[in-house]
Amino acid sequence: MQTTHAGNENVWKQAFKEAVLELDPTRLQPKLEAAQAAIEHRLLQARTGQAANHQELMELQDARRTIQFLWQEC
């Protein structure tokens, strides 16, 4: 079964959303790790030919920076 572009985008966006909205400090680190992995996976997919538009690439870069900032703060 092949995953669609929209499905790929939704996976990383959902993981990112769960991480940035997490209020419980004990649950934050695993969610940050999951979001970072999902973002990096989607960036790899985009680099290897699975379509990503300019808007999604910008969102991925912004999400990556946000996750890095949250890592530094926790």
trRosetta pair geometry for C-beta under 8 A, 3 or more apart (Angstrom, degrees):
i j d omega theta_ij theta_ji phi_ij phi_ji
3 7 4.6 -125 -172 89 89 133
3 8 5.7 106 131 -57 120 85
4 7 4.5 102 55 4 77 103
4 8 7.1 -138 97 -5 44 84
5 8 5.7 -55 -152 34 32 112
5 9 6.4 30 153 -18 66 107
5 50 6.8 173 -97 166 80 89
5 51 5.1 -38 -97 76 136 100
5 52 7.2 -179 -151 -82 108 53
6 9 5.7 -55 -148 38 32 112
6 10 6.2 33 154 -21 66 107
7 10 5.7 -55 -146 35 30 111
7 11 6.6 37 155 -27 64 101
8 11 5.9 -50 -154 24 31 113
8 12 7.2 14 159 -4 62 102
8 42 5.7 137 164 -120 100 95
8 45 5.9 -124 -156 101 146 164
8 50 6.5 115 -45 142 171 135
9 12 6.7 -65 -156 41 31 98
9 13 6.1 25 155 -15 67 117
9 42 7.2 97 -96 -141 44 139
9 52 7.8 144 -80 -121 100 88
9 56 5.9 -86 -113 -127 117 131
10 13 5.7 -62 -140 44 31 110
10 14 5.9 33 162 -23 68 108
11 14 6.2 -59 -149 33 22 108
11 15 6.6 17 156 -13 61 109
11 38 5.6 -150 133 -153 90 119
11 41 8.0 -54 109 86 130 127
11 42 7.2 172 75 -68 102 114
12 15 5.7 -56 -147 40 35 110
12 16 6.1 37 154 -21 67 108
12 35 7.4 89 -164 -155 68 62
12 38 4.0 169 -110 141 69 104
12 39 5.2 113 -156 -82 123 51
12 41 7.2 -168 -79 63 110 93
12 42 4.4 -56 -38 -22 147 144
12 60 7.1 12 130 -110 154 91
12 63 7.2 112 152 112 109 164
13 16 5.6 -54 -145 38 30 113
13 17 6.2 33 155 -22 65 107
13 59 7.8 -7 -92 147 100 134
13 63 8.0 -116 -104 -90 56 153
14 17 5.7 -53 -145 35 30 112
14 18 6.4 30 156 -19 63 105
15 18 5.9 -55 -149 35 29 111
15 19 6.5 29 153 -19 63 107
15 31 7.5 178 -172 -168 71 72
15 34 4.9 -135 -154 129 115 95
15 35 4.3 172 136 -98 94 60
15 37 7.7 -94 169 64 159 79
15 38 4.0 126 42 14 155 156
15 39 7.6 -135 86 -34 122 76
16 19 5.8 -60 -153 35 30 110
16 20 6.4 13 161 -8 68 109
16 35 4.7 108 -90 -147 49 116
16 38 7.1 -126 -38 81 78 126
16 39 6.7 80 -71 -63 110 109
16 63 4.8 -52 -123 -150 146 127
16 66 7.6 72 -161 79 109 129
16 67 7.3 -93 -125 -61 87 110
17 20 6.4 -62 -141 42 27 99
17 21 6.0 8 166 -4 64 119
18 21 6.4 -70 -139 47 22 100
18 22 6.5 43 157 -50 61 99
18 31 5.3 -131 121 -151 95 120
18 34 7.4 -21 80 86 126 129
18 35 7.1 -166 64 -67 86 107
19 22 5.9 -42 -154 1 29 117
19 28 7.2 83 -157 -157 71 66
19 31 4.1 171 -99 138 70 100
19 32 5.0 114 -149 -83 126 49
19 34 7.0 -172 -64 66 111 90
19 35 3.9 -61 -17 -26 147 145
19 67 6.7 16 123 -109 155 94
19 70 7.1 135 151 93 109 167
20 35 7.8 102 -27 -106 78 166
20 66 6.6 -12 -89 149 125 131
20 70 7.1 -131 -102 -69 71 150
22 27 5.5 -137 -164 100 128 99
22 28 4.9 165 106 -98 131 69
22 31 4.9 146 -37 48 152 161
24 27 4.3 45 88 22 112 109
24 28 6.8 -168 89 -36 56 79
25 28 5.4 -36 -144 3 37 122
25 74 6.8 171 -145 -147 91 112
27 30 6.4 -59 -165 43 54 105
27 31 6.2 47 146 -17 79 115
28 31 5.8 -73 -153 43 32 108
28 32 6.0 32 156 -23 72 107
28 70 7.5 -137 177 165 118 118
28 74 5.7 -152 112 -125 141 160
29 32 5.6 -53 -144 34 31 111
29 33 6.4 32 157 -19 64 105
29 74 6.8 -161 -72 119 81 143
30 33 5.5 -53 -149 36 34 114
30 34 6.3 34 154 -19 66 105
31 34 5.6 -49 -144 36 34 112
31 35 6.2 35 155 -18 65 105
32 35 5.8 -55 -146 38 30 110
32 36 6.2 30 156 -19 65 107
32 67 5.8 141 -157 -156 86 92
32 70 5.8 -155 -111 105 125 122
32 71 6.0 146 171 -76 146 81
32 74 7.5 -158 -32 33 155 147
33 36 5.8 -55 -145 37 28 110
33 37 6.3 27 156 -17 63 108
34 37 5.8 -57 -148 38 29 110
34 38 6.3 27 155 -18 65 108
35 38 5.7 -56 -146 38 30 110
35 39 6.2 30 156 -19 66 107
35 63 7.3 -128 170 169 109 110
35 67 5.5 -167 107 -102 117 129
36 39 5.8 -55 -146 37 29 111
36 40 6.2 25 158 -15 65 109
36 64 7.6 85 -129 -128 72 68
36 67 5.0 163 -78 157 87 152
37 40 5.9 -57 -144 41 28 108
37 41 6.1 32 156 -23 64 109
38 41 5.6 -53 -145 35 29 114
38 42 6.4 27 157 -17 63 105
39 42 5.9 -57 -150 37 29 107
39 43 6.4 29 153 -18 64 106
39 60 5.8 148 -158 -156 91 84
39 63 5.3 -161 -109 108 134 118
39 64 5.3 171 150 -78 145 81
39 67 6.7 -153 9 -4 153 150
40 43 5.6 -52 -146 37 33 113
40 44 6.4 36 153 -21 64 104
40 64 7.8 98 -66 -108 70 111
41 44 5.7 -54 -152 35 31 113
41 45 6.5 34 149 -20 64 104
42 45 5.4 -49 -148 34 36 115
42 46 6.4 38 152 -21 65 103
42 52 7.3 109 165 -92 93 138
42 60 6.1 -144 99 -113 118 129
43 46 5.6 -52 -149 35 33 113
43 47 6.4 31 152 -18 64 106
43 60 5.6 151 -75 164 93 143
43 64 7.7 29 -49 -64 142 135
44 47 5.7 -56 -148 37 32 110
44 48 6.3 13 158 -6 66 113
45 48 6.1 -70 -144 46 28 99
45 50 4.1 -38 168 51 94 132
45 52 7.4 112 100 -42 90 119
46 50 6.3 -76 -82 72 35 78
46 51 7.6 -13 -125 142 70 14
46 52 3.6 -27 -117 8 115 140
46 56 7.5 -172 -96 108 138 116
46 57 6.4 152 178 -91 160 94
46 60 7.5 -136 -5 -6 153 168
52 56 4.6 -118 -169 86 91 128
52 57 5.5 110 131 -57 118 86
52 60 7.6 -3 -174 -17 146 141
53 56 5.2 96 54 10 70 99
53 57 7.2 -133 100 -4 37 91
54 57 5.7 -57 -149 37 33 113
54 58 6.4 33 154 -19 66 105
55 58 5.9 -57 -153 35 30 110
55 59 6.4 29 151 -18 65 108
56 59 5.5 -55 -147 38 35 113
56 60 6.2 40 153 -24 67 104
57 60 5.6 -49 -147 33 32 114
57 61 6.6 31 154 -17 63 103
58 61 5.8 -55 -150 36 32 110
58 62 6.3 31 152 -17 65 107
59 62 5.7 -54 -146 39 32 112
59 63 6.1 33 154 -20 66 107
60 63 5.7 -54 -144 37 29 111
60 64 6.3 34 154 -23 63 105
61 64 5.6 -50 -147 32 31 115
61 65 6.6 29 154 -15 63 104
62 65 5.9 -57 -152 37 31 109
62 66 6.3 33 151 -21 65 107
63 66 5.5 -54 -147 36 33 114
63 67 6.4 34 155 -19 66 104
64 67 5.9 -54 -150 35 29 110
64 68 6.5 29 152 -17 63 107
65 68 5.6 -54 -148 37 33 113
65 69 6.3 36 152 -21 65 104
66 69 5.6 -52 -149 34 32 113
66 70 6.4 30 153 -17 65 105
67 70 5.7 -54 -148 38 32 111
67 71 6.5 40 151 -25 64 102
68 71 5.6 -48 -151 29 33 116
68 72 6.7 32 152 -18 63 104
69 72 5.8 -58 -156 35 33 111
69 73 6.4 23 152 -15 66 112
70 73 5.6 -61 -144 41 34 109
70 74 6.2 17 164 -12 70 110
71 74 6.6 -68 -143 39 24 97
